[in-house]
Amino acid sequence: MYAYLAVLLGCLLCALWLEPVLRVGVLRQWRRLLLVAVPVVAVFAAWDLAAIAAGHWSFDHAQVLGVWLPGGLPLEELLFFLVVPLCAILGYEAVRTVLARFGRS
């Protein structure tokens, strides 16, 4: 029942340690993070909602919590659009930080 949420939490746990250990500064710049996250969430949520309405996309009820947003979007799908970009940004900034420490850019 919690498979989708468990995968999202696993992704977060694998990426969030980069913030305190490497001090990448992503979470300290929360305004910039919001400027990236809001358009991503808006575009992909709209895309999913259109696909759901057209009958091209669906979700396995056994794999989600059962919290449904308007239009038939499960909560986990909305969280996916927040978690995956955050993990990608943390990973990217971690690589930049490590390369900068070794004199490479």
BELWOZI-V205452 format. One line per field, one symbol per residue. phi: phi as a letter, one per 40 degrees, with the letter a starting at -180 (. if undefined). burial: + if it has 16 or more other C-alpha atoms within 10 Angstrom, else -. A space follows every 50 residues. Layout:
phi: ???
burial: ???
//
This chain:
phi: .bccccccccccccbcccccccfcgcccbccccccccccccccccccccc ccccgcaabcdcbbchcbcdggccdccccdcccccccccccccccdcccc ccgbb
burial: ---++--+--++--++-++----+-+----------+---+---+--++- -+-----------+--------++++++-++++++++-+++-+++-+--- -----
//
